[in-house]
Amino acid sequence: MAKKMTLALFSGSVDKLTAAGVILGGAAAEDMDVEIFVLLQAAFAFKKENAMTNDRVAEITDKKDEFLASLKRLEAPHWTEAFRKAKEMTNVKIHICGFAGKVWGGEKLDDFIDLADDIVGIGEYVDAAENSDINLFI
Amino acid sequence: MTKEELKQLKPDKVVDARGTACPGPLLAVKQAIADVPEGGIMEILSSDEGTKRDVPRWAKKKGYEYLGDFEESGYFTIYLKK
């Protein structure tokens, strides 16, 4: 039986989303079942109009340009690409928190990038976290 | 296995993941393992130092045999037996 990971994804910043993508890659290599709950600021990053243009960083903000240049030099995939690859390789479900979506004007699933599977309430996160082997908040 | 013994192996599949950052090499290995016949050898080329630790650990979990690795010309060459 596959191990389960839940990821409460709060951050809408490229640095933390990139880290989440790397962790997702590790989970995919292990064939883990992953459930991602897109909360508040992360819902901003998942909006169709923001996903590819958002370049905010959460940490070491004075080194943002150096960080983004390093990602490019290292040919690190954009976080959306890392998430997509993980979805192709293992069972990853991405849930948009309904409240978070509304905060950023996202009422329908179609308002978000196609990585998102559905819009849910927080009860689904609590249920999934209760039954997961690894639970992360990023 | 020694470096010389590893070099004598005839891989059934070569995964060249040089230039990709973690977790790219590990995911490339996972995707390519299906192409290796039972008992076959996979050769992995990676410039990412973490790969030489990730691949043996992953292989052990999946029931594959890690044969060894060596560093040469600025990259790592790692061998697995399926």
Backbone of each chain as ProteinMPNN parsed JSONL, in Angstrom:
{"seq_chain_A": "MAKKMTLALFSGSVDKLTAAGVILGGAAAEDMDVEIFVLLQAAFAFKKENAMTNDRVAEITDKKDEFLASLKRLEAPHWTEAFRKAKEMTNVKIHICGFAGKVWGGEKLDDFIDLADDIVGIGEYVDAAENSDINLFI", "coords_chain_A": {"N_chain_A": [[0.839, -1.197, 0.0], [0.518, 2.174, -0.867], [2.446, 4.82, 0.578], [1.291, 7.812, 2.191], [1.203, 11.305, 1.572], [0.435, 14.494, 2.765], [0.108, 17.86, 1.824], [-0.016, 20.999, 2.933], [-0.328, 23.76, 1.264], [0.517, 26.86, 1.578], [2.006, 29.043, 0.782], [2.466, 31.484, -1.76], [4.719, 31.981, -3.135], [7.527, 31.897, -5.357], [9.906, 30.705, -4.481], [9.163, 28.986, -2.345], [7.231, 27.449, -3.614], [8.803, 26.213, -5.493], [10.408, 24.653, -3.84], [8.409, 22.976, -2.862], [7.82, 21.657, -5.212], [10.166, 20.182, -5.61], [10.092, 18.472, -3.403], [7.764, 17.125, -4.048], [8.668, 15.757, -6.273], [10.401, 13.93, -5.067], [8.518, 12.456, -3.65], [7.108, 11.399, -5.769], [9.003, 9.725, -6.897], [8.989, 7.762, -5.028], [6.56, 6.66, -5.356], [4.442, 7.626, -3.82], [1.17, 8.457, -2.561], [-0.197, 11.592, -2.952], [-1.708, 14.405, -1.524], [-2.538, 17.669, -2.135], [-3.269, 20.714, -0.651], [-4.386, 23.729, -1.518], [-3.899, 26.683, -0.103], [-4.835, 29.948, 0.979], [-2.442, 32.226, 0.138], [-1.232, 30.65, -1.737], [-3.258, 30.048, -3.478], [-3.426, 32.327, -4.993], [-1.146, 32.085, -6.583], [-1.884, 29.899, -8.076], [-3.836, 30.838, -9.715], [-4.951, 31.246, -13.061], [-4.041, 33.53, -14.47], [-1.853, 34.267, -13.036], [0.045, 32.262, -12.594], [2.333, 31.85, -14.28], [3.531, 34.291, -14.347], [3.935, 35.3, -11.844], [6.475, 36.196, -9.7], [7.226, 36.406, -7.113], [9.136, 36.175, -4.073], [9.543, 34.526, -0.907], [11.48, 34.421, 1.023], [14.73, 35.689, 1.934], [14.63, 38.03, 0.397], [16.105, 40.122, -0.629], [17.886, 38.954, -2.274], [16.584, 38.118, -4.47], [16.87, 38.382, -7.33], [19.279, 37.063, -7.801], [18.618, 34.52, -6.921], [16.533, 33.769, -8.716], [17.949, 33.845, -11.095], [19.742, 31.806, -10.636], [18.071, 29.563, -10.57], [17.411, 29.492, -13.238], [19.923, 29.097, -14.419], [20.559, 26.596, -13.433], [18.767, 25.133, -14.753], [16.404, 24.44, -13.545], [13.154, 23.165, -13.395], [10.188, 25.156, -13.957], [7.929, 25.702, -11.233], [5.341, 24.846, -11.802], [5.762, 23.002, -13.788], [7.247, 21.06, -12.452], [5.322, 20.189, -10.625], [3.481, 19.177, -12.435], [4.879, 17.074, -13.609], [5.191, 15.385, -11.413], [2.538, 14.726, -11.031], [2.108, 13.211, -13.269], [3.607, 11.007, -12.701], [2.923, 9.844, -10.285], [0.221, 9.343, -7.908], [-1.227, 12.227, -7.528], [-3.22, 14.605, -6.096], [-4.663, 17.767, -6.417], [-6.088, 20.152, -4.52], [-8.066, 22.999, -4.405], [-8.567, 25.311, -1.884], [-11.734, 26.421, -1.074], [-12.357, 28.874, 0.165], [-9.915, 30.208, -0.014], [-9.686, 30.452, -2.76], [-11.78, 32.235, -3.3], [-10.853, 34.505, -2.014], [-9.019, 35.465, -3.807], [-10.561, 35.98, -5.975], [-11.297, 33.714, -7.344], [-13.701, 31.681, -8.298], [-14.498, 29.422, -9.607], [-13.386, 26.177, -10.753], [-12.224, 26.444, -13.204], [-11.004, 28.869, -13.088], [-8.501, 28.472, -12.263], [-5.173, 27.084, -12.814], [-4.694, 24.159, -14.881], [-3.688, 22.126, -13.328], [-5.024, 21.904, -10.985], [-7.421, 19.942, -9.303], [-9.909, 20.042, -8.013], [-12.272, 22.025, -6.066], [-12.376, 22.501, -2.65], [-13.531, 22.083, 0.808], [-12.176, 22.797, 4.102], [-12.404, 20.595, 5.683], [-11.773, 18.364, 4.199], [-9.039, 18.503, 4.034], [-8.305, 18.098, 6.721], [-9.233, 15.491, 7.146], [-7.639, 14.1, 5.3], [-5.071, 14.679, 6.265], [-5.157, 13.439, 8.724], [-4.932, 10.826, 8.009], [-2.48, 10.515, 6.827], [0.978, 9.675, 6.177], [3.003, 11.486, 6.093], [2.896, 14.9, 6.76], [2.944, 18.088, 5.604], [3.519, 21.612, 5.901], [3.756, 24.293, 3.889]], "CA_chain_A": [[0.0, 0.0, 0.0], [1.353, 3.376, -1.014], [2.485, 5.784, 1.678], [0.52, 9.015, 1.864], [1.717, 12.608, 1.99], [-0.428, 15.654, 2.56], [0.869, 19.096, 1.761], [-0.8, 22.228, 3.055], [0.478, 24.718, 0.517], [0.037, 28.204, 1.907], [2.82, 30.078, 0.15], [2.302, 31.78, -3.178], [6.007, 32.495, -3.604], [8.236, 30.98, -6.247], [10.911, 29.903, -3.761], [8.516, 27.896, -1.602], [6.579, 26.56, -4.58], [9.869, 25.402, -6.088], [10.737, 23.642, -2.83], [7.311, 22.007, -2.865], [7.978, 20.856, -6.425], [11.266, 19.233, -5.386], [9.576, 17.44, -2.48], [6.816, 16.313, -4.824], [9.473, 14.859, -7.098], [10.829, 12.833, -4.188], [7.339, 11.624, -3.371], [6.78, 10.678, -7.007], [9.981, 8.635, -7.048], [8.622, 6.718, -4.055], [5.181, 6.225, -5.653], [3.532, 8.003, -2.734], [-0.067, 9.175, -2.872], [-0.031, 12.947, -2.41], [-2.839, 15.336, -1.621], [-2.089, 19.042, -1.902], [-4.364, 21.642, -0.36], [-3.907, 25.064, -1.895], [-4.488, 27.611, 0.855], [-4.662, 31.399, 0.832], [-1.569, 32.873, -0.852], [-0.942, 29.7, -2.823], [-4.352, 30.133, -4.454], [-3.043, 33.418, -5.906], [-0.177, 31.548, -7.548], [-2.566, 28.909, -8.913], [-4.761, 31.481, -10.663], [-4.439, 31.144, -14.436], [-3.338, 34.729, -14.921], [-0.684, 34.539, -12.196], [0.962, 31.127, -12.405], [3.605, 31.957, -15.0], [4.105, 35.64, -14.239], [4.237, 35.575, -10.437], [7.873, 35.897, -9.376], [7.482, 36.823, -5.734], [9.84, 35.219, -3.215], [9.162, 34.715, 0.492], [12.659, 34.463, 1.905], [15.951, 36.309, 1.395], [14.058, 38.781, -0.719], [17.103, 41.018, -1.23], [18.666, 38.157, -3.234], [15.625, 37.546, -5.413], [17.388, 38.299, -8.694], [20.299, 36.009, -7.817], [17.895, 33.248, -6.785], [15.827, 33.446, -9.969], [18.979, 33.579, -12.105], [20.298, 30.47, -10.341], [17.099, 28.559, -11.032], [17.534, 29.429, -14.7], [21.235, 28.51, -14.737], [20.509, 25.163, -13.076], [17.71, 24.534, -15.57], [15.342, 23.912, -12.673], [11.854, 23.401, -14.029], [9.229, 26.022, -13.265], [7.212, 24.875, -10.248], [4.169, 24.209, -12.423], [6.261, 21.849, -14.535], [7.596, 20.04, -11.451], [4.049, 19.643, -10.123], [2.866, 18.394, -13.526], [5.622, 15.822, -13.761], [4.833, 14.524, -10.271], [1.182, 14.207, -11.284], [2.21, 12.174, -14.31], [4.359, 9.844, -12.221], [2.293, 9.201, -9.122], [-1.136, 9.812, -7.654], [-1.216, 13.544, -6.872], [-4.461, 15.372, -6.241], [-4.482, 19.151, -5.979], [-7.379, 20.704, -4.122], [-8.073, 24.433, -4.087], [-9.443, 25.672, -0.765], [-12.781, 27.297, -1.589], [-12.201, 30.201, 0.76], [-8.708, 30.812, -0.601], [-10.014, 30.826, -4.136], [-12.615, 33.443, -3.293], [-10.014, 35.647, -1.615], [-8.345, 35.98, -5.006], [-11.51, 36.1, -7.074], [-11.437, 32.445, -8.067], [-14.934, 31.028, -7.843], [-14.693, 28.167, -10.338], [-12.158, 25.427, -11.022], [-11.667, 26.961, -14.449], [-10.233, 30.086, -12.809], [-7.16, 28.048, -11.827], [-4.441, 26.294, -13.815], [-5.299, 22.832, -15.032], [-3.157, 21.175, -12.345], [-6.001, 21.796, -9.895], [-8.427, 18.9, -9.56], [-11.234, 20.422, -7.519], [-12.348, 23.046, -5.014], [-12.869, 21.747, -1.484], [-13.548, 22.718, 2.115], [-11.013, 22.439, 4.92], [-12.624, 19.265, 6.271], [-11.076, 17.359, 3.382], [-7.621, 18.53, 4.43], [-8.165, 17.486, 8.042], [-9.388, 14.044, 6.958], [-6.469, 13.561, 4.604], [-3.904, 14.794, 7.149], [-5.298, 12.408, 9.766], [-4.6, 9.509, 7.463], [-1.256, 10.554, 6.022], [2.235, 9.321, 6.842], [3.781, 12.726, 6.153], [2.048, 16.078, 6.583], [3.815, 19.262, 5.539], [2.937, 22.94, 5.696], [4.768, 25.121, 3.214]], "C_chain_A": [[0.879, 1.255, 0.0], [1.306, 4.241, 0.242], [1.792, 7.069, 1.217], [1.209, 10.271, 2.407], [0.618, 13.648, 1.79], [0.444, 16.91, 2.641], [-0.099, 20.267, 1.831], [0.05, 23.333, 2.449], [-0.107, 26.108, 0.708], [0.734, 29.264, 1.052], [2.513, 30.242, -1.331], [3.598, 32.281, -3.782], [6.768, 31.429, -4.384], [9.252, 30.122, -5.488], [10.263, 28.725, -3.036], [7.793, 26.935, -2.54], [7.609, 25.669, -5.264], [10.285, 24.3, -5.122], [9.662, 22.561, -2.786], [7.422, 21.083, -4.076], [9.079, 19.811, -6.276], [10.799, 18.103, -4.47], [8.596, 16.533, -3.205], [7.549, 15.324, -5.72], [9.95, 13.662, -6.293], [9.688, 11.888, -3.884], [6.957, 10.796, -4.598], [7.733, 9.502, -7.216], [9.626, 7.464, -6.148], [7.211, 6.188, -4.292], [4.211, 6.537, -4.519], [2.242, 8.589, -3.304], [0.034, 10.544, -2.193], [-1.318, 13.738, -2.584], [-2.342, 16.722, -1.228], [-3.315, 19.922, -1.7], [-3.835, 23.061, -0.535], [-4.639, 26.099, -1.053], [-4.081, 29.053, 0.53], [-3.69, 31.898, -0.24], [-1.214, 31.938, -2.01], [-2.027, 29.747, -3.893], [-4.097, 31.262, -5.453], [-2.128, 32.872, -6.998], [-0.827, 30.55, -8.504], [-3.579, 29.528, -9.87], [-4.116, 31.485, -12.053], [-3.581, 32.341, -14.84], [-2.051, 34.995, -14.142], [0.412, 33.474, -12.269], [2.33, 31.337, -13.062], [4.27, 33.333, -14.85], [4.517, 35.986, -12.805], [5.699, 35.23, -10.144], [8.228, 36.375, -7.963], [8.297, 35.743, -5.0], [9.526, 35.56, -1.761], [10.36, 34.96, 1.397], [13.844, 35.085, 1.168], [15.587, 37.164, 0.171], [15.065, 39.733, -1.381], [17.969, 40.283, -2.258], [17.76, 37.536, -4.299], [16.204, 37.366, -6.81], [18.415, 37.175, -8.822], [19.639, 34.63, -7.759], [17.245, 32.844, -8.109], [16.821, 33.132, -11.089], [19.579, 32.185, -11.894], [19.354, 29.37, -10.793], [17.235, 28.358, -12.537], [18.833, 28.726, -15.095], [21.235, 27.005, -14.49], [19.451, 24.406, -13.876], [16.651, 23.843, -14.7], [13.999, 24.167, -13.343], [11.02, 24.4, -13.233], [8.389, 25.143, -12.337], [6.005, 24.177, -10.86], [4.584, 22.943, -13.194], [6.628, 20.711, -13.577], [6.336, 19.383, -10.896], [3.426, 18.724, -11.188], [3.562, 17.051, -13.694], [5.279, 14.855, -12.625], [3.449, 13.922, -10.484], [1.198, 13.096, -12.326], [2.783, 10.88, -13.749], [3.744, 9.151, -11.017], [0.921, 9.836, -8.915], [-1.093, 11.114, -6.844], [-2.553, 14.229, -7.144], [-4.233, 16.769, -5.678], [-5.85, 19.781, -5.76], [-7.22, 22.196, -3.819], [-9.035, 24.643, -2.922], [-10.465, 26.704, -1.272], [-12.663, 28.722, -1.089], [-11.019, 30.936, 0.124], [-8.98, 31.282, -2.026], [-10.77, 32.126, -4.174], [-11.816, 34.681, -2.901], [-9.381, 36.304, -2.834], [-9.267, 36.019, -6.216], [-11.663, 34.836, -7.9], [-12.627, 31.664, -7.539], [-15.08, 29.63, -8.432], [-13.339, 27.487, -10.574], [-11.447, 25.971, -12.25], [-10.867, 28.255, -14.251], [-8.771, 29.755, -12.492], [-6.481, 27.226, -12.919], [-4.919, 24.846, -13.778], [-4.685, 21.769, -14.122], [-4.17, 20.924, -11.232], [-7.094, 20.803, -10.265], [-9.821, 19.307, -9.112], [-11.124, 21.545, -6.492], [-13.018, 22.396, -3.812], [-12.935, 22.635, -0.237], [-12.421, 22.163, 2.975], [-11.166, 21.056, 5.569], [-11.889, 18.181, 5.507], [-9.599, 17.317, 3.747], [-7.435, 17.812, 5.766], [-8.277, 15.962, 7.926], [-8.134, 13.439, 6.34], [-5.239, 13.581, 5.51], [-3.935, 13.732, 8.242], [-4.78, 11.058, 9.298], [-3.304, 9.488, 6.663], [-0.038, 10.169, 6.863], [3.112, 10.551, 7.028], [2.83, 13.885, 5.909], [2.924, 17.318, 6.661], [3.002, 20.535, 5.358], [4.023, 23.805, 5.074], [4.134, 26.461, 2.881]], "O_chain_A": [[1.841, 1.369, 0.76], [0.264, 4.374, 0.884], [1.72, 7.367, 0.025], [1.717, 10.295, 3.527], [-0.047, 13.667, 0.754], [1.385, 16.989, 3.431], [-0.891, 20.498, 0.918], [1.025, 23.784, 3.049], [-1.098, 26.476, 0.078], [0.122, 30.254, 0.652], [2.326, 29.265, -2.056], [3.587, 32.935, -4.825], [6.666, 30.233, -4.109], [9.438, 28.949, -5.812], [10.757, 27.599, -3.107], [7.751, 25.732, -2.281], [7.328, 24.512, -5.578], [10.491, 23.155, -5.525], [9.97, 21.373, -2.684], [7.156, 19.885, -3.982], [8.943, 18.686, -6.757], [11.072, 16.93, -4.724], [8.596, 15.318, -3.003], [7.104, 14.191, -5.902], [9.912, 12.526, -6.766], [9.864, 10.67, -3.863], [6.537, 9.645, -4.48], [7.325, 8.426, -7.652], [9.924, 6.312, -6.466], [6.719, 5.363, -3.522], [3.262, 5.788, -4.289], [2.236, 9.15, -4.4], [0.318, 10.633, -0.999], [-1.931, 13.735, -3.651], [-1.801, 16.923, -0.141], [-4.268, 19.877, -2.478], [-2.961, 23.519, 0.201], [-5.825, 26.362, -1.25], [-3.072, 29.291, -0.133], [-4.065, 31.986, -1.41], [-0.932, 32.387, -3.121], [-1.756, 29.514, -5.071], [-4.496, 31.173, -6.614], [-2.311, 33.158, -8.181], [-0.358, 30.379, -9.63], [-4.122, 28.84, -10.735], [-2.912, 31.696, -12.2], [-2.534, 32.186, -15.469], [-1.25, 35.844, -14.532], [1.583, 33.771, -12.027], [3.362, 31.034, -12.464], [5.441, 33.503, -15.192], [5.351, 36.865, -12.588], [6.111, 34.084, -10.327], [9.378, 36.702, -7.669], [8.158, 34.552, -5.278], [9.276, 36.716, -1.42], [10.247, 35.635, 2.42], [13.942, 35.013, -0.057], [16.157, 37.028, -0.912], [14.904, 40.105, -2.543], [18.698, 40.914, -3.023], [18.127, 36.554, -4.944], [16.043, 36.304, -7.412], [18.429, 36.435, -9.806], [20.049, 33.7, -8.453], [17.395, 31.709, -8.561], [16.571, 32.265, -11.926], [19.884, 31.479, -12.854], [19.792, 28.357, -11.338], [17.185, 27.238, -13.046], [18.847, 27.875, -15.984], [21.836, 26.24, -15.244], [19.263, 23.202, -13.701], [16.088, 22.813, -15.07], [13.741, 25.276, -13.811], [11.123, 24.485, -12.01], [8.166, 23.969, -12.629], [5.679, 23.051, -10.485], [3.851, 21.956, -13.24], [6.353, 19.544, -13.856], [6.29, 18.165, -10.718], [2.916, 17.647, -10.879], [2.916, 16.023, -13.896], [5.099, 13.658, -12.849], [3.212, 12.758, -10.162], [0.4, 12.16, -12.267], [2.492, 9.793, -14.248], [4.028, 7.979, -10.766], [0.518, 10.74, -9.646], [-0.942, 11.09, -5.622], [-2.951, 14.402, -8.296], [-3.675, 16.928, -4.592], [-6.652, 19.92, -6.684], [-6.334, 22.592, -3.062], [-10.184, 24.203, -2.971], [-10.09, 27.735, -1.83], [-12.853, 29.67, -1.85], [-11.108, 32.113, -0.226], [-8.559, 32.364, -2.434], [-10.461, 33.016, -4.965], [-12.074, 35.776, -3.399], [-9.225, 37.524, -2.893], [-8.802, 36.085, -7.354], [-12.116, 34.893, -9.043], [-12.566, 31.063, -6.467], [-15.708, 28.758, -7.831], [-12.294, 28.137, -10.591], [-10.218, 25.96, -12.325], [-10.138, 28.68, -15.147], [-7.916, 30.639, -12.458], [-7.138, 26.733, -13.836], [-5.471, 24.377, -12.782], [-5.124, 20.619, -14.145], [-4.172, 19.86, -10.613], [-7.621, 20.815, -11.377], [-10.808, 18.956, -9.758], [-10.03, 21.954, -6.105], [-14.094, 21.81, -3.932], [-12.462, 23.771, -0.232], [-11.787, 21.172, 2.612], [-10.179, 20.43, 5.954], [-11.434, 17.197, 6.091], [-8.981, 16.253, 3.771], [-6.514, 17.01, 5.92], [-7.5, 15.232, 8.542], [-7.634, 12.409, 6.792], [-4.459, 12.629, 5.529], [-2.902, 13.194, 8.64], [-4.262, 10.261, 10.08], [-3.056, 8.55, 5.906], [-0.03, 10.316, 8.085], [3.868, 10.648, 7.994], [2.046, 13.859, 4.96], [3.572, 17.563, 7.678], [1.937, 20.529, 4.741], [5.08, 24.017, 5.668], [4.792, 27.329, 2.308]]}, "seq_chain_B": "MTKEELKQLKPDKVVDARGTACPGPLLAVKQAIADVPEGGIMEILSSDEGTKRDVPRWAKKKGYEYLGDFEESGYFTIYLKK", "coords_chain_B": {"N_chain_B": [[31.574, -3.276, -6.192], [34.561, -2.672, -8.046], [35.856, 0.333, -9.577], [36.972, -0.298, -12.06], [35.762, -2.74, -12.565], [33.107, -1.933, -12.711], [33.212, -0.41, -15.019], [33.423, -2.357, -16.903], [30.939, -3.382, -17.214], [28.053, -4.073, -19.197], [25.68, -2.016, -20.009], [22.099, -2.236, -20.141], [20.494, -0.135, -20.399], [20.994, 3.32, -20.637], [20.923, 6.187, -18.723], [21.133, 9.458, -19.178], [21.446, 11.993, -17.222], [22.803, 14.276, -16.851], [23.329, 17.663, -16.06], [20.788, 18.16, -15.201], [18.896, 19.211, -12.393], [18.389, 18.153, -8.959], [15.097, 17.013, -8.263], [15.518, 15.767, -10.718], [17.37, 13.771, -11.905], [16.772, 11.43, -10.381], [14.065, 11.056, -10.922], [14.232, 10.602, -13.638], [15.552, 8.178, -13.634], [13.641, 6.577, -12.387], [11.606, 6.658, -14.309], [12.853, 5.379, -16.424], [13.425, 2.813, -15.634], [11.593, 0.908, -16.306], [12.27, 0.184, -18.829], [14.328, -1.534, -18.596], [15.344, -4.855, -18.721], [14.479, -7.691, -16.601], [17.032, -8.421, -14.363], [18.719, -6.945, -15.83], [21.061, -4.24, -16.555], [21.359, -0.885, -15.483], [22.802, 2.169, -16.399], [23.624, 5.209, -14.992], [24.118, 8.576, -15.56], [25.111, 11.44, -13.931], [25.368, 14.826, -12.938], [24.744, 15.786, -10.566], [25.405, 15.8, -7.232], [23.849, 14.742, -5.177], [22.532, 12.632, -6.324], [24.018, 10.278, -6.221], [23.576, 9.352, -3.737], [20.821, 9.31, -3.515], [19.924, 7.47, -5.487], [20.934, 4.793, -4.77], [19.556, 4.495, -2.32], [16.88, 4.682, -3.127], [16.814, 2.503, -4.88], [17.181, 0.341, -3.152], [14.799, 0.416, -1.686], [13.026, -0.236, -3.701], [13.736, -2.718, -4.403], [15.837, -3.212, -6.15], [19.229, -3.771, -7.218], [21.994, -2.007, -6.132], [24.963, -1.387, -7.685], [27.272, 0.114, -7.627], [29.304, 3.132, -7.859], [31.138, 5.736, -9.547], [33.231, 8.655, -9.782], [34.063, 10.726, -12.412], [35.583, 12.826, -14.789], [34.09, 15.012, -13.988], [31.478, 14.233, -13.473], [29.071, 11.846, -12.144], [28.899, 8.301, -12.352], [26.633, 5.787, -12.126], [25.56, 2.556, -11.177], [22.932, 0.208, -11.539], [21.243, -2.866, -10.893], [18.516, -4.546, -12.167]], "CA_chain_B": [[32.412, -3.498, -7.368], [35.568, -1.625, -8.255], [35.62, 1.216, -10.719], [37.317, -1.015, -13.29], [34.707, -3.747, -12.793], [31.901, -1.215, -13.156], [33.425, 0.018, -16.412], [33.299, -3.527, -17.788], [29.525, -3.757, -17.339], [27.379, -3.719, -20.461], [24.343, -1.582, -19.581], [20.949, -2.417, -21.036], [19.859, 1.181, -20.531], [21.803, 4.43, -20.118], [20.153, 7.391, -18.419], [22.042, 10.598, -19.096], [20.726, 13.068, -16.538], [23.752, 15.353, -16.578], [22.774, 18.995, -16.323], [19.489, 18.359, -14.548], [19.011, 19.385, -10.946], [17.555, 17.298, -8.111], [15.11, 15.542, -8.309], [15.464, 15.326, -12.106], [18.002, 12.474, -12.189], [16.049, 10.325, -9.742], [12.82, 10.837, -11.675], [14.619, 10.003, -14.927], [15.835, 6.762, -13.337], [12.365, 5.891, -12.127], [10.874, 6.513, -15.574], [13.563, 4.506, -17.369], [13.645, 1.455, -15.111], [10.672, 0.013, -17.012], [12.908, -0.239, -20.081], [15.425, -2.461, -18.285], [14.824, -6.209, -18.488], [14.809, -8.296, -15.298], [18.437, -8.826, -14.334], [19.476, -6.032, -16.686], [21.882, -3.202, -15.91], [21.136, 0.519, -15.861], [23.91, 3.091, -16.131], [23.08, 6.553, -14.792], [25.113, 9.654, -15.563], [24.529, 12.603, -13.253], [26.297, 15.83, -12.412], [24.168, 16.204, -9.284], [26.041, 14.949, -6.221], [22.837, 14.045, -4.38], [22.037, 11.444, -7.023], [24.744, 9.061, -5.849], [22.971, 8.87, -2.482], [19.381, 9.062, -3.749], [19.666, 6.287, -6.311], [21.051, 3.556, -3.988], [18.48, 4.432, -1.32], [15.651, 4.39, -3.879], [16.923, 1.137, -5.423], [16.972, -0.605, -2.032], [13.356, 0.398, -1.387], [12.291, -0.822, -4.828], [14.169, -4.101, -4.61], [16.871, -3.315, -7.18], [20.56, -3.878, -6.629], [22.949, -0.938, -6.43], [26.237, -2.067, -7.948], [28.386, 0.995, -7.291], [29.401, 4.368, -8.638], [32.43, 6.413, -9.526], [33.22, 10.022, -10.304], [35.101, 10.917, -13.429], [35.326, 13.903, -15.759], [33.139, 15.994, -13.472], [30.133, 13.703, -13.231], [28.99, 10.548, -11.473], [28.325, 7.192, -13.1], [26.037, 4.922, -11.1], [25.046, 1.332, -11.807], [21.883, -0.557, -10.865], [20.792, -4.118, -11.525], [17.07, -4.685, -11.919]], "C_chain_B": [[33.416, -2.36, -7.516], [35.205, -0.789, -9.49], [35.901, 0.482, -12.034], [36.267, -2.066, -13.617], [33.426, -3.082, -13.3], [32.022, -0.821, -14.632], [33.286, -1.131, -17.406], [31.836, -3.91, -18.028], [28.96, -3.291, -18.676], [25.943, -3.312, -20.125], [23.267, -1.861, -20.638], [20.262, -1.079, -21.295], [20.794, 2.228, -19.929], [20.888, 5.634, -19.915], [21.141, 8.541, -18.245], [21.284, 11.79, -18.521], [21.667, 14.216, -16.19], [23.117, 16.696, -16.924], [21.413, 19.21, -15.708], [19.692, 18.386, -13.038], [18.075, 18.42, -10.219], [16.118, 17.828, -8.103], [15.1, 14.975, -9.719], [16.113, 13.975, -12.369], [17.242, 11.277, -11.596], [14.754, 10.022, -10.495], [13.112, 10.217, -13.046], [14.909, 8.511, -14.744], [14.535, 5.996, -13.149], [11.604, 5.652, -13.435], [11.518, 5.463, -16.48], [13.669, 3.058, -16.896], [12.729, 0.444, -15.818], [11.297, -0.539, -18.292], [14.034, -1.252, -19.856], [14.836, -3.847, -18.053], [15.204, -6.719, -17.096], [16.25, -8.799, -15.344], [19.334, -7.923, -15.165], [20.157, -4.927, -15.881], [21.468, -1.825, -16.425], [22.368, 1.33, -15.482], [23.327, 4.494, -16.065], [24.231, 7.557, -14.756], [24.469, 10.887, -14.94], [25.623, 13.542, -12.772], [25.821, 16.364, -11.061], [24.661, 15.255, -8.187], [25.03, 14.153, -5.398], [22.37, 12.746, -5.007], [22.723, 10.178, -6.544], [24.304, 8.54, -4.477], [21.515, 8.505, -2.7], [19.129, 7.745, -4.477], [19.845, 4.98, -5.52], [19.923, 3.387, -2.957], [17.159, 4.054, -1.979], [15.663, 2.934, -4.362], [16.647, 0.096, -4.333], [15.494, -0.728, -1.721], [12.574, -0.345, -2.459], [12.729, -2.256, -5.122], [15.154, -4.285, -5.744], [18.236, -3.307, -6.497], [21.45, -2.726, -7.099], [24.324, -1.588, -6.571], [27.448, -1.209, -7.605], [28.369, 2.248, -8.146], [30.836, 4.864, -8.628], [32.269, 7.799, -10.127], [34.366, 10.176, -11.279], [34.665, 12.024, -14.375], [34.225, 14.85, -15.302], [31.707, 15.514, -13.337], [30.208, 12.309, -12.621], [28.375, 9.518, -12.415], [27.9, 6.136, -12.08], [25.424, 3.708, -11.802], [24.022, 0.642, -10.918], [21.636, -1.845, -11.633], [19.339, -4.312, -11.157], [16.745, -6.103, -11.426]], "O_chain_B": [[33.135, -1.22, -7.146], [34.369, -1.168, -10.311], [35.156, 0.627, -13.003], [35.916, -2.268, -14.779], [32.753, -3.595, -14.194], [31.054, -0.894, -15.388], [33.062, -0.912, -18.596], [31.536, -4.675, -18.944], [29.348, -2.251, -19.207], [25.078, -4.175, -19.974], [23.495, -1.741, -21.842], [19.542, -0.915, -22.28], [21.324, 2.036, -18.834], [20.171, 6.044, -20.827], [21.894, 8.58, -17.272], [20.575, 12.499, -19.235], [21.355, 15.036, -15.327], [22.455, 16.84, -17.951], [20.921, 20.338, -15.69], [20.539, 17.682, -12.489], [17.098, 17.934, -10.789], [15.943, 19.036, -7.943], [14.716, 13.821, -9.912], [15.494, 13.109, -12.988], [17.097, 10.242, -12.246], [14.396, 8.859, -10.679], [12.332, 9.407, -13.548], [14.556, 7.69, -15.591], [14.357, 4.904, -13.689], [11.032, 4.583, -13.643], [10.828, 4.75, -17.209], [13.975, 2.171, -17.693], [13.06, -0.738, -15.911], [10.902, -1.599, -18.778], [14.619, -1.763, -20.811], [13.909, -3.991, -17.254], [16.153, -6.222, -16.489], [16.632, -9.52, -16.265], [20.55, -8.105, -15.206], [19.869, -4.714, -14.703], [21.258, -1.622, -17.621], [22.905, 1.191, -14.384], [22.619, 4.92, -16.976], [25.194, 7.391, -14.007], [23.404, 11.323, -15.376], [26.661, 13.113, -12.268], [26.421, 17.277, -10.492], [24.369, 14.059, -8.211], [25.31, 13.033, -4.972], [21.871, 11.859, -4.315], [22.097, 9.121, -6.464], [24.629, 7.412, -4.105], [21.023, 7.521, -2.148], [18.222, 6.995, -4.117], [18.968, 4.119, -5.595], [19.41, 2.287, -2.752], [16.412, 3.219, -1.468], [14.659, 2.227, -4.266], [15.964, -0.9, -4.57], [14.985, -1.829, -1.516], [11.579, -1.007, -2.164], [12.159, -2.923, -5.986], [15.302, -5.394, -6.257], [18.371, -2.888, -5.347], [21.631, -2.506, -8.296], [24.785, -2.269, -5.654], [28.525, -1.734, -7.323], [27.533, 2.404, -9.036], [31.643, 4.453, -7.794], [31.325, 8.082, -10.864], [35.502, 9.797, -10.991], [33.487, 12.126, -14.715], [33.511, 15.424, -16.124], [30.807, 16.322, -13.108], [31.266, 11.68, -12.588], [27.454, 9.82, -13.175], [28.707, 5.661, -11.28], [24.846, 3.827, -12.882], [24.214, 0.507, -9.71], [21.797, -1.907, -12.852], [18.969, -4.25, -9.985], [15.583, -6.413, -11.164]]}, "name": "protein", "num_of_chains": 2, "seq": "MAKKMTLALFSGSVDKLTAAGVILGGAAAEDMDVEIFVLLQAAFAFKKENAMTNDRVAEITDKKDEFLASLKRLEAPHWTEAFRKAKEMTNVKIHICGFAGKVWGGEKLDDFIDLADDIVGIGEYVDAAENSDINLFIMTKEELKQLKPDKVVDARGTACPGPLLAVKQAIADVPEGGIMEILSSDEGTKRDVPRWAKKKGYEYLGDFEESGYFTIYLKK"}
